[in-house]
Amino acid sequence: MAEFFQAWRRRQAEKQAAEWNEEQEEARRAVQELPDVLQARVRVAVEKLIDGPDADVEGALVELDQLLDPHPDLKERFFRLRVVDDAVEFRAKAALSPGDGDGASR
């Protein structure tokens, strides 16, 4: 039974990793489809959400919000992306229960 459980856990971890990679790629494709004037700054914000330390999440979300505010359709699209939605959820949880402040990466 232990072998089955280990195999199941390994498959679950592989599936979760594949889903996260797909979500990252979806966010990066969305950045590539933006008008040139927005691409560079939105790319930086999105990359901070993907690979940055926890301490950068709030600033990246604020930057993304400000950059896309004049473009409601784009803003809605980006804030529906799983990468951004997860960051919004992380921010809400962090506000409710402050961490140890070490800035460790997710």
The first five atom37 places (N, CA, C, CB, O) and aatype in JSON, in Angstrom:
{
  "aatype": [12, 0, 6, 13, 13, 5, 0, 17, 1, 1, 1, 5, 0, 6, 11, 5, 0, 0, 6, 17, 2, 6, 6, 5, 6, 6, 0, 1, 1, 0, 19, 5, 6, 10, 14, 3, 19, 10, 5, 0, 1, 19, 1, 19, 0, 19, 6, 11, 10, 9, 3, 7, 14, 3, 0, 3, 19, 6, 7, 0, 10, 19, 6, 10, 3, 5, 10, 10, 3, 14, 8, 14, 3, 10, 11, 6, 1, 13, 13, 1, 10, 1, 19, 19, 3, 3, 0, 19, 6, 13, 1, 0, 11, 0, 0, 10, 15, 14, 7, 3, 7, 3, 7, 0, 15, 1],
  "atom_mask": [
    [1, 1, 1, 1, 1],
    [1, 1, 1, 1, 1],
    [1, 1, 1, 1, 1],
    [1, 1, 1, 1, 1],
    [1, 1, 1, 1, 1],
    [1, 1, 1, 1, 1],
    [1, 1, 1, 1, 1],
    [1, 1, 1, 1, 1],
    [1, 1, 1, 1, 1],
    [1, 1, 1, 1, 1],
    [1, 1, 1, 1, 1],
    [1, 1, 1, 1, 1],
    [1, 1, 1, 1, 1],
    [1, 1, 1, 1, 1],
    [1, 1, 1, 1, 1],
    [1, 1, 1, 1, 1],
    [1, 1, 1, 1, 1],
    [1, 1, 1, 1, 1],
    [1, 1, 1, 1, 1],
    [1, 1, 1, 1, 1],
    [1, 1, 1, 1, 1],
    [1, 1, 1, 1, 1],
    [1, 1, 1, 1, 1],
    [1, 1, 1, 1, 1],
    [1, 1, 1, 1, 1],
    [1, 1, 1, 1, 1],
    [1, 1, 1, 1, 1],
    [1, 1, 1, 1, 1],
    [1, 1, 1, 1, 1],
    [1, 1, 1, 1, 1],
    [1, 1, 1, 1, 1],
    [1, 1, 1, 1, 1],
    [1, 1, 1, 1, 1],
    [1, 1, 1, 1, 1],
    [1, 1, 1, 1, 1],
    [1, 1, 1, 1, 1],
    [1, 1, 1, 1, 1],
    [1, 1, 1, 1, 1],
    [1, 1, 1, 1, 1],
    [1, 1, 1, 1, 1],
    [1, 1, 1, 1, 1],
    [1, 1, 1, 1, 1],
    [1, 1, 1, 1, 1],
    [1, 1, 1, 1, 1],
    [1, 1, 1, 1, 1],
    [1, 1, 1, 1, 1],
    [1, 1, 1, 1, 1],
    [1, 1, 1, 1, 1],
    [1, 1, 1, 1, 1],
    [1, 1, 1, 1, 1],
    [1, 1, 1, 1, 1],
    [1, 1, 1, 0, 1],
    [1, 1, 1, 1, 1],
    [1, 1, 1, 1, 1],
    [1, 1, 1, 1, 1],
    [1, 1, 1, 1, 1],
    [1, 1, 1, 1, 1],
    [1, 1, 1, 1, 1],
    [1, 1, 1, 0, 1],
    [1, 1, 1, 1, 1],
    [1, 1, 1, 1, 1],
    [1, 1, 1, 1, 1],
    [1, 1, 1, 1, 1],
    [1, 1, 1, 1, 1],
    [1, 1, 1, 1, 1],
    [1, 1, 1, 1, 1],
    [1, 1, 1, 1, 1],
    [1, 1, 1, 1, 1],
    [1, 1, 1, 1, 1],
    [1, 1, 1, 1, 1],
    [1, 1, 1, 1, 1],
    [1, 1, 1, 1, 1],
    [1, 1, 1, 1, 1],
    [1, 1, 1, 1, 1],
    [1, 1, 1, 1, 1],
    [1, 1, 1, 1, 1],
    [1, 1, 1, 1, 1],
    [1, 1, 1, 1, 1],
    [1, 1, 1, 1, 1],
    [1, 1, 1, 1, 1],
    [1, 1, 1, 1, 1],
    [1, 1, 1, 1, 1],
    [1, 1, 1, 1, 1],
    [1, 1, 1, 1, 1],
    [1, 1, 1, 1, 1],
    [1, 1, 1, 1, 1],
    [1, 1, 1, 1, 1],
    [1, 1, 1, 1, 1],
    [1, 1, 1, 1, 1],
    [1, 1, 1, 1, 1],
    [1, 1, 1, 1, 1],
    [1, 1, 1, 1, 1],
    [1, 1, 1, 1, 1],
    [1, 1, 1, 1, 1],
    [1, 1, 1, 1, 1],
    [1, 1, 1, 1, 1],
    [1, 1, 1, 1, 1],
    [1, 1, 1, 1, 1],
    [1, 1, 1, 0, 1],
    [1, 1, 1, 1, 1],
    [1, 1, 1, 0, 1],
    [1, 1, 1, 1, 1],
    [1, 1, 1, 0, 1],
    [1, 1, 1, 1, 1],
    [1, 1, 1, 1, 1],
    [1, 1, 1, 1, 1]
  ],
  "atom_positions": [
    [[0.82, -1.2, 0.0], [0.0, 0.0, 0.0], [0.86, 1.26, 0.0], [-0.93, 0.0, 1.2], [0.49, 2.26, -0.62]],
    [[1.99, 1.23, 0.67], [2.87, 2.4, 0.74], [3.39, 2.77, -0.64], [4.03, 2.13, 1.7], [3.52, 3.96, -0.95]],
    [[3.7, 1.76, -1.47], [4.18, 2.04, -2.82], [3.11, 2.73, -3.64], [4.63, 0.74, -3.51], [3.41, 3.66, -4.39]],
    [[1.88, 2.29, -3.52], [0.78, 2.93, -4.24], [0.65, 4.39, -3.82], [-0.54, 2.18, -3.98], [0.51, 5.27, -4.66]],
    [[0.7, 4.63, -2.52], [0.56, 5.99, -2.01], [1.7, 6.89, -2.51], [0.52, 5.98, -0.47], [1.46, 8.03, -2.89]],
    [[2.91, 6.38, -2.51], [4.05, 7.16, -3.0], [3.9, 7.46, -4.48], [5.37, 6.4, -2.76], [4.19, 8.58, -4.91]],
    [[3.45, 6.5, -5.26], [3.24, 6.71, -6.69], [2.13, 7.74, -6.92], [2.89, 5.38, -7.39], [2.24, 8.61, -7.79]],
    [[1.06, 7.64, -6.14], [-0.04, 8.59, -6.26], [0.45, 10.0, -5.94], [-1.2, 8.21, -5.32], [0.14, 10.94, -6.67]],
    [[1.21, 10.16, -4.85], [1.73, 11.47, -4.47], [2.65, 12.03, -5.54], [2.48, 11.38, -3.13], [2.62, 13.23, -5.83]],
    [[3.47, 11.18, -6.13], [4.38, 11.61, -7.19], [3.58, 12.1, -8.41], [5.33, 10.45, -7.6], [3.9, 13.14, -8.99]],
    [[2.53, 11.36, -8.78], [1.69, 11.79, -9.91], [0.99, 13.11, -9.6], [0.63, 10.71, -10.24], [0.89, 13.98, -10.47]],
    [[0.52, 13.27, -8.38], [-0.14, 14.53, -7.99], [0.85, 15.7, -8.07], [-0.73, 14.42, -6.56], [0.5, 16.77, -8.55]],
    [[2.06, 15.49, -7.59], [3.08, 16.55, -7.63], [3.43, 16.9, -9.07], [4.34, 16.12, -6.87], [3.59, 18.07, -9.4]],
    [[3.56, 15.9, -9.92], [3.86, 16.13, -11.34], [2.73, 16.89, -12.02], [4.11, 14.8, -12.06], [2.96, 17.79, -12.82]],
    [[1.5, 16.51, -11.7], [0.32, 17.17, -12.27], [0.28, 18.64, -11.83], [-0.98, 16.44, -11.85], [0.03, 19.53, -12.64]],
    [[0.51, 18.88, -10.55], [0.5, 20.25, -10.02], [1.6, 21.09, -10.66], [0.67, 20.24, -8.5], [1.37, 22.26, -10.99]],
    [[2.78, 20.52, -10.83], [3.88, 21.25, -11.47], [3.54, 21.58, -12.92], [5.18, 20.42, -11.41], [3.83, 22.69, -13.39]],
    [[2.94, 20.64, -13.63], [2.55, 20.89, -15.02], [1.49, 21.99, -15.11], [2.03, 19.6, -15.67], [1.54, 22.84, -16.0]],
    [[0.53, 21.97, -14.19], [-0.5, 23.01, -14.18], [0.11, 24.37, -13.9], [-1.58, 22.7, -13.13], [-0.25, 25.35, -14.55]],
    [[1.04, 24.46, -12.95], [1.69, 25.73, -12.63], [2.48, 26.25, -13.82], [2.61, 25.58, -11.41], [2.46, 27.45, -14.11]],
    [[3.18, 25.35, -14.52], [3.93, 25.76, -15.72], [2.98, 26.3, -16.79], [4.75, 24.58, -16.29], [3.27, 27.3, -17.44]],
    [[1.85, 25.64, -16.97], [0.87, 26.1, -17.96], [0.3, 27.47, -17.57], [-0.27, 25.06, -18.1], [0.1, 28.33, -18.43]],
    [[0.03, 27.67, -16.29], [-0.49, 28.96, -15.81], [0.53, 30.07, -16.03], [-0.88, 28.86, -14.32], [0.16, 31.19, -16.38]],
    [[1.8, 29.77, -15.81], [2.85, 30.76, -16.05], [2.91, 31.13, -17.53], [4.22, 30.23, -15.59], [2.99, 32.3, -17.88]],
    [[2.86, 30.12, -18.38], [2.91, 30.37, -19.82], [1.69, 31.16, -20.29], [3.0, 29.04, -20.58], [1.8, 32.02, -21.16]],
    [[0.52, 30.87, -19.73], [-0.68, 31.61, -20.08], [-0.51, 33.09, -19.74], [-1.91, 31.03, -19.35], [-0.89, 33.96, -20.53]],
    [[0.06, 33.39, -18.59], [0.3, 34.78, -18.18], [1.31, 35.43, -19.1], [0.78, 34.84, -16.72], [1.15, 36.59, -19.49]],
    [[2.36, 34.71, -19.45], [3.39, 35.28, -20.35], [2.84, 35.52, -21.75], [4.61, 34.34, -20.42], [3.2, 36.51, -22.39]],
    [[1.97, 34.63, -22.23], [1.33, 34.86, -23.54], [0.44, 36.09, -23.5], [0.5, 33.62, -23.97], [0.41, 36.87, -24.46]],
    [[-0.27, 36.28, -22.41], [-1.14, 37.44, -22.28], [-0.32, 38.73, -22.34], [-1.94, 37.38, -20.96], [-0.75, 39.72, -22.92]],
    [[0.87, 38.72, -21.73], [1.74, 39.9, -21.78], [2.17, 40.17, -23.22], [2.99, 39.69, -20.88], [2.18, 41.32, -23.66]],
    [[2.51, 39.12, -23.96], [2.95, 39.29, -25.35], [1.86, 39.88, -26.25], [3.39, 37.96, -25.92], [2.16, 40.49, -27.28]],
    [[0.61, 39.7, -25.86], [-0.51, 40.2, -26.66], [-0.87, 41.64, -26.33], [-1.71, 39.32, -26.46], [-1.74, 42.23, -26.98]],
    [[-0.21, 42.22, -25.34], [-0.5, 43.61, -24.95], [0.06, 44.59, -25.97], [0.09, 43.9, -23.56], [0.98, 44.25, -26.72]],
    [[-0.49, 45.8, -26.0], [0.12, 46.85, -26.82], [1.57, 47.09, -26.35], [-0.72, 48.18, -26.74], [1.87, 46.96, -25.17]],
    [[2.43, 47.43, -27.29], [3.86, 47.62, -26.99], [4.1, 48.56, -25.82], [4.57, 48.15, -28.2], [5.02, 48.35, -25.03]],
    [[3.28, 49.61, -25.71], [3.48, 50.61, -24.67], [3.33, 50.03, -23.26], [2.51, 51.75, -24.86], [3.88, 50.58, -22.3]],
    [[2.61, 48.94, -23.12], [2.37, 48.33, -21.81], [3.24, 47.1, -21.54], [0.93, 47.94, -21.7], [3.47, 46.74, -20.39]],
    [[3.72, 46.46, -22.59], [4.36, 45.15, -22.45], [5.49, 45.09, -21.43], [4.89, 44.73, -23.77], [5.48, 44.23, -20.55]],
    [[6.45, 45.97, -21.51], [7.64, 45.86, -20.66], [7.29, 45.98, -19.18], [8.66, 46.94, -21.04], [7.75, 45.17, -18.37]],
    [[6.5, 46.97, -18.83], [6.18, 47.17, -17.41], [5.26, 46.1, -16.87], [5.55, 48.54, -17.21], [5.41, 45.67, -15.73]],
    [[4.3, 45.65, -17.67], [3.41, 44.58, -17.23], [4.2, 43.28, -17.11], [2.22, 44.4, -18.22], [3.96, 42.49, -16.19]],
    [[5.15, 43.05, -18.02], [5.98, 41.85, -17.95], [6.74, 41.8, -16.63], [6.97, 41.81, -19.14], [6.82, 40.74, -16.0]],
    [[7.31, 42.93, -16.21], [8.05, 42.97, -14.95], [7.13, 42.62, -13.78], [8.69, 44.38, -14.73], [7.5, 41.83, -12.91]],
    [[5.95, 43.19, -13.76], [5.0, 42.92, -12.68], [4.59, 41.45, -12.66], [3.75, 43.81, -12.82], [4.55, 40.83, -11.6]],
    [[4.29, 40.89, -13.82], [3.87, 39.49, -13.9], [5.02, 38.57, -13.49], [3.39, 39.15, -15.33], [4.79, 37.59, -12.78]],
    [[6.23, 38.86, -13.92], [7.37, 38.02, -13.54], [7.61, 38.07, -12.03], [8.63, 38.46, -14.29], [8.02, 37.07, -11.44]],
    [[7.36, 39.21, -11.41], [7.48, 39.28, -9.95], [6.45, 38.38, -9.28], [7.31, 40.74, -9.46], [6.73, 37.75, -8.26]],
    [[5.26, 38.32, -9.86], [4.22, 37.45, -9.3], [4.59, 35.98, -9.49], [2.86, 37.74, -9.96], [4.26, 35.14, -8.64]],
    [[5.26, 35.67, -10.57], [5.62, 34.28, -10.86], [6.84, 33.84, -10.04], [5.91, 34.1, -12.36], [6.81, 32.79, -9.4]],
    [[7.9, 34.64, -10.07], [9.18, 34.2, -9.51], [9.72, 35.05, -8.38], [10.18, 34.15, -10.58], [10.74, 34.72, -7.79]],
    [[9.05, 36.14, -8.08], [9.58, 37.06, -7.09], [9.33, 36.61, -5.66], [0.0, 0.0, 0.0], [8.55, 35.69, -5.41]],
    [[10.01, 37.26, -4.74], [9.78, 36.95, -3.33], [8.4, 37.44, -2.88], [10.88, 37.59, -2.44], [7.81, 38.32, -3.51]],
    [[7.91, 36.86, -1.82], [6.59, 37.23, -1.29], [6.48, 38.73, -1.05], [6.32, 36.48, 0.01], [5.42, 39.32, -1.25]],
    [[7.57, 39.35, -0.62], [7.55, 40.78, -0.31], [7.25, 41.65, -1.53], [8.89, 41.19, 0.28], [6.84, 42.8, -1.38]],
    [[7.43, 41.11, -2.74], [7.18, 41.88, -3.97], [5.75, 41.75, -4.49], [8.14, 41.43, -5.04], [5.37, 42.47, -5.42]],
    [[4.96, 40.86, -3.92], [3.62, 40.6, -4.45], [2.75, 41.85, -4.4], [2.96, 39.47, -3.66], [2.13, 42.22, -5.4]],
    [[2.7, 42.5, -3.26], [1.84, 43.69, -3.1], [2.2, 44.76, -4.14], [1.97, 44.27, -1.68], [1.32, 45.27, -4.83]],
    [[3.46, 45.09, -4.25], [3.89, 46.11, -5.2], [3.6, 45.74, -6.64], [0.0, 0.0, 0.0], [3.2, 46.58, -7.44]],
    [[3.79, 44.46, -6.98], [3.52, 44.01, -8.34], [2.03, 44.1, -8.66], [4.02, 42.57, -8.54], [1.66, 44.48, -9.77]],
    [[1.19, 43.76, -7.7], [-0.26, 43.86, -7.93], [-0.7, 45.31, -8.08], [-1.02, 43.2, -6.79], [-1.54, 45.62, -8.92]],
    [[-0.14, 46.19, -7.27], [-0.47, 47.62, -7.36], [-0.03, 48.16, -8.72], [0.2, 48.42, -6.22], [-0.77, 48.88, -9.38]],
    [[1.19, 47.81, -9.13], [1.71, 48.25, -10.43], [0.82, 47.74, -11.57], [3.16, 47.75, -10.64], [0.47, 48.5, -12.47]],
    [[0.46, 46.49, -11.52], [-0.4, 45.91, -12.55], [-1.75, 46.61, -12.59], [-0.6, 44.4, -12.29], [-2.27, 46.93, -13.66]],
    [[-2.31, 46.86, -11.42], [-3.59, 47.55, -11.32], [-3.5, 48.95, -11.94], [-4.04, 47.64, -9.85], [-4.38, 49.36, -12.7]],
    [[-2.46, 49.68, -11.61], [-2.3, 51.04, -12.12], [-2.06, 51.06, -13.63], [-1.14, 51.73, -11.41], [-2.61, 51.9, -14.34]],
    [[-1.23, 50.14, -14.11], [-0.94, 50.1, -15.55], [-2.17, 49.76, -16.38], [0.15, 49.09, -15.82], [-2.36, 50.29, -17.48]],
    [[-3.0, 48.86, -15.86], [-4.14, 48.39, -16.64], [-5.43, 49.14, -16.34], [-4.35, 46.94, -16.39], [-6.44, 48.91, -17.0]],
    [[-5.42, 50.03, -15.35], [-6.62, 50.76, -14.98], [-7.27, 51.5, -16.15], [-6.3, 51.75, -13.88], [-8.49, 51.5, -16.26]],
    [[-6.48, 52.14, -17.04], [-7.11, 52.82, -18.18], [-7.67, 51.88, -19.25], [-6.11, 53.74, -18.83], [-8.29, 52.32, -20.22]],
    [[-7.44, 50.58, -19.07], [-7.86, 49.58, -20.05], [-8.68, 48.49, -19.34], [-6.63, 48.95, -20.78], [-8.16, 47.41, -19.07]],
    [[-9.95, 48.78, -19.04], [-10.77, 47.85, -18.24], [-10.84, 46.43, -18.8], [-12.16, 48.39, -18.12], [-10.84, 45.46, -18.04]],
    [[-10.88, 46.3, -20.12], [-10.95, 44.95, -20.7], [-9.68, 44.16, -20.44], [-11.21, 45.03, -22.2], [-9.73, 42.97, -20.12]],
    [[-8.53, 44.82, -20.58], [-7.26, 44.15, -20.3], [-7.11, 43.86, -18.82], [-6.09, 45.01, -20.8], [-6.61, 42.81, -18.43]],
    [[-7.53, 44.81, -18.0], [-7.44, 44.63, -16.55], [-8.25, 43.42, -16.12], [-7.92, 45.9, -15.81], [-7.78, 42.6, -15.33]],
    [[-9.46, 43.31, -16.64], [-10.31, 42.16, -16.29], [-9.66, 40.86, -16.72], [-11.69, 42.3, -16.94], [-9.67, 39.88, -15.98]],
    [[-9.09, 40.85, -17.92], [-8.44, 39.64, -18.42], [-7.27, 39.24, -17.52], [-7.95, 39.85, -19.87], [-7.14, 38.07, -17.16]],
    [[-6.43, 40.19, -17.17], [-5.24, 39.88, -16.37], [-5.61, 39.43, -14.96], [-4.32, 41.08, -16.3], [-4.99, 38.52, -14.42]],
    [[-6.59, 40.06, -14.37], [-6.94, 39.7, -13.01], [-7.73, 38.39, -12.93], [-7.74, 40.81, -12.37], [-7.99, 37.88, -11.84]],
    [[-8.11, 37.84, -14.1], [-8.7, 36.5, -14.14], [-7.64, 35.42, -14.31], [-9.72, 36.41, -15.28], [-7.9, 34.24, -14.06]],
    [[-6.43, 35.82, -14.74], [-5.36, 34.84, -14.9], [-5.07, 34.19, -13.55], [-4.09, 35.49, -15.48], [-5.08, 34.86, -12.52]],
    [[-4.8, 32.92, -13.55], [-4.57, 32.19, -12.31], [-3.38, 32.74, -11.53], [-4.36, 30.71, -12.61], [-3.42, 32.82, -10.3]],
    [[-2.32, 33.11, -12.24], [-1.12, 33.65, -11.59], [-1.48, 34.92, -10.81], [-0.01, 33.96, -12.64], [-1.04, 35.08, -9.67]],
    [[-2.25, 35.79, -11.41], [-2.64, 37.05, -10.75], [-3.66, 36.77, -9.66], [-3.21, 38.06, -11.78], [-3.56, 37.31, -8.56]],
    [[-4.63, 35.93, -9.96], [-5.65, 35.59, -8.97], [-5.03, 34.95, -7.72], [-6.69, 34.64, -9.58], [-5.42, 35.27, -6.6]],
    [[-4.07, 34.07, -7.92], [-3.37, 33.46, -6.78], [-2.64, 34.52, -5.96], [-2.38, 32.39, -7.27], [-2.61, 34.45, -4.73]],
    [[-2.04, 35.51, -6.64], [-1.33, 36.58, -5.93], [-2.3, 37.44, -5.12], [-0.55, 37.46, -6.92], [-2.0, 37.84, -4.0]],
    [[-3.47, 37.71, -5.69], [-4.5, 38.47, -4.97], [-4.93, 37.7, -3.72], [-5.72, 38.77, -5.89], [-5.08, 38.27, -2.65]],
    [[-5.13, 36.4, -3.88], [-5.52, 35.56, -2.75], [-4.4, 35.52, -1.7], [-5.85, 34.13, -3.22], [-4.67, 35.6, -0.5]],
    [[-3.17, 35.41, -2.14], [-2.02, 35.41, -1.22], [-1.97, 36.72, -0.43], [-0.68, 35.2, -2.01], [-1.75, 36.72, 0.78]],
    [[-2.18, 37.84, -1.14], [-2.16, 39.15, -0.49], [-3.25, 39.24, 0.58], [-2.34, 40.27, -1.53], [-3.01, 39.76, 1.67]],
    [[-4.43, 38.74, 0.26], [-5.54, 38.79, 1.21], [-5.22, 37.95, 2.45], [-6.83, 38.29, 0.56], [-5.48, 38.38, 3.57]],
    [[-4.67, 36.77, 2.24], [-4.31, 35.91, 3.38], [-3.19, 36.53, 4.2], [-3.89, 34.52, 2.88], [-3.2, 36.45, 5.43]],
    [[-2.23, 37.13, 3.54], [-1.11, 37.76, 4.24], [-1.59, 38.93, 5.08], [-0.04, 38.23, 3.24], [-1.06, 39.19, 6.17]],
    [[-2.6, 39.64, 4.59], [-3.14, 40.78, 5.34], [-3.85, 40.31, 6.6], [-4.1, 41.59, 4.46], [-3.87, 41.01, 7.61]],
    [[-4.45, 39.12, 6.53], [-5.16, 38.58, 7.68], [-4.23, 37.97, 8.72], [-6.15, 37.53, 7.22], [-4.5, 38.03, 9.92]],
    [[-3.12, 37.4, 8.26], [-2.18, 36.77, 9.19], [-0.75, 37.11, 8.79], [-2.38, 35.23, 9.21], [-0.12, 36.36, 8.05]],
    [[-0.23, 38.24, 9.28], [1.12, 38.65, 8.9], [2.13, 37.55, 9.2], [1.52, 39.94, 9.65], [2.08, 36.89, 10.24]],
    [[3.06, 37.36, 8.24], [4.1, 36.33, 8.37], [5.23, 36.78, 9.24], [0.0, 0.0, 0.0], [5.11, 37.75, 9.99]],
    [[6.34, 36.07, 9.12], [7.48, 36.38, 9.95], [8.36, 37.47, 9.37], [8.3, 35.15, 10.18], [9.36, 37.87, 9.97]],
    [[7.99, 37.96, 8.16], [8.7, 39.09, 7.57], [10.06, 38.77, 7.01], [0.0, 0.0, 0.0], [10.87, 39.68, 6.82]],
    [[10.36, 37.49, 6.74], [11.68, 37.16, 6.23], [11.8, 37.33, 4.73], [12.03, 35.77, 6.61], [12.91, 37.24, 4.2]],
    [[10.68, 37.57, 4.0], [10.73, 37.8, 2.56], [11.05, 36.55, 1.76], [0.0, 0.0, 0.0], [11.49, 36.65, 0.62]],
    [[10.85, 35.39, 2.32], [11.15, 34.15, 1.64], [10.29, 34.0, 0.4], [10.96, 32.97, 2.57], [9.16, 34.48, 0.36]],
    [[10.82, 33.35, -0.6], [10.08, 33.12, -1.84], [9.03, 32.07, -1.63], [11.03, 32.7, -2.97], [9.13, 31.21, -0.74]],
    [[7.97, 32.14, -2.48], [6.9, 31.14, -2.43], [7.39, 29.85, -3.0], [5.67, 31.62, -3.19], [6.64, 28.88, -3.06]]
  ]
}
